[in-house]
Amino acid sequence: MENKRKNKDFNPNNCPVTHCLNRIGGKWKPLIIYAISKNCNRFSLLQRAIPVISKQMLVNQLRELEEDKIIDRIIYAEIPPRVEYKITEYGQSLMPVIYVLQDWGLQDLKKP
């Protein structure tokens, strides 16, 4: 069964913010991108880093990020097989956005 995203191409006014949010918007994708950038590059590590995400949601989000060429899925021919994720060069272009979100969050957490 093919994974169908509702919002992937929804952008009636050709808005750049909408385009960005179609790629990395939602509750989990920024967290997943950030975790992978910090060497949480295996499925089990991602599950531990984001314990409140369900296994199926993590699988779906990883597939969407891979489909959008933000991350690469690398399968090592070992026994047992090992799969790792890495941020692509295209995905690296999102890291300044992720870091701005991180900085804003840190500043906002300090407010009383």
Number of C-alpha atoms within 10 A of each C-alpha: 3 4 8 8 11 8 13 15 12 13 13 7 7 10 10 10 10 17 16 12 13 17 19 21 14 11 9 16 18 19 17 23 25 18 17 21 17 10 14 20 20 17 18 11 14 20 16 11 15 15 10 8 15 11 13 9 11 18 12 14 16 22 16 20 20 18 12 15 16 21 24 19 18 13 11 11 9 8 6 7 8 12 14 15 21 21 23 15 12 12 18 16 12 18 16 10 12 17 12 11 13 15 12 11 11 11 10 10 9 7 6 4
